[in-house]
Amino acid sequence: LEVPVFIDSEMLSDLKKLRGHVRKSDNMVLLLTPNILRRPWCLVEIAVAVSNGIRIVPVEVQRPGMQFDYPEESFYADLLAGKVLDPAGHDIIVRESFSLEDVATSIRQVFTLIALPYSPHKSSNVRRAELQDILARCAVR
């Protein structure tokens, strides 16, 4: 990468380059926010990371009024039945050479890991400690 940190929401002007950016990463910090598992490009990033052995660090963003719902079996059944993504989202997954089964398997692998908390609304001391834990889980290849 040209920069030490790649932030998909800020530094990606061409979605066609997404896979390459993920493959070149040492770590993928996955911010667990509501609806992340319903966003097709996020699912592509997860599948690319898993299929390329990129370390994924799940981080649950915890703040009042916002809660990530961890996927249960009904989520996976709905995903595989085509009920999670709209047709355009499904097309993105397929166009990126993944199946819904690939995506489901990748998501399951992510959640074999314990998510770390990050609380943006808490004191700087708490945030600093949480960030140190997140960085400690990251590694350079």
Secondary structure in CASP SS format (residue, H / E / C, confidence):
PFRMAT SS
TARGET T0000
AUTHOR 0000-0000-0000
METHOD secondary structure of the structure
MODEL  1
L C 1.00
E C 1.00
V C 1.00
P C 1.00
V C 1.00
F C 1.00
I C 1.00
D H 1.00
S H 1.00
E H 1.00
M H 1.00
L C 1.00
S C 1.00
D C 1.00
L H 1.00
K H 1.00
K H 1.00
L H 1.00
R H 1.00
G H 1.00
H H 1.00
V H 1.00
R H 1.00
K C 1.00
S C 1.00
D C 1.00
N E 1.00
M E 1.00
V E 1.00
L E 1.00
L E 1.00
L E 1.00
T C 1.00
P C 1.00
N C 1.00
I H 1.00
L H 1.00
R H 1.00
R C 1.00
P H 1.00
W H 1.00
C H 1.00
L H 1.00
V H 1.00
E H 1.00
I H 1.00
A H 1.00
V H 1.00
A H 1.00
V H 1.00
S H 1.00
N C 1.00
G C 1.00
I C 1.00
R E 1.00
I E 1.00
V E 1.00
P E 1.00
V E 1.00
E E 1.00
V E 1.00
Q C 1.00
R E 1.00
P C 1.00
G C 1.00
M E 1.00
Q C 1.00
F C 1.00
D C 1.00
Y C 1.00
P C 1.00
E C 1.00
E H 1.00
S H 1.00
F H 1.00
Y H 1.00
A H 1.00
D H 1.00
L H 1.00
L H 1.00
A C 1.00
G C 1.00
K C 1.00
V C 1.00
L C 1.00
D C 1.00
P H 1.00
A H 1.00
G H 1.00
H H 1.00
D H 1.00
I H 1.00
I H 1.00
V H 1.00
R H 1.00
E C 1.00
S C 1.00
F C 1.00
S C 1.00
L H 1.00
E H 1.00
D H 1.00
V H 1.00
A H 1.00
T H 1.00
S H 1.00
I H 1.00
R H 1.00
Q H 1.00
V H 1.00
F C 1.00
T C 1.00
L C 1.00
I C 1.00
A C 1.00
L E 1.00
P E 1.00
Y E 1.00
S C 1.00
P C 1.00
H C 1.00
K C 1.00
S C 1.00
S H 1.00
N H 1.00
V H 1.00
R H 1.00
R H 1.00
A H 1.00
E H 1.00
L H 1.00
Q H 1.00
D H 1.00
I H 1.00
L H 1.00
A H 1.00
R H 1.00
C C 1.00
A C 1.00
V C 1.00
R C 1.00
END
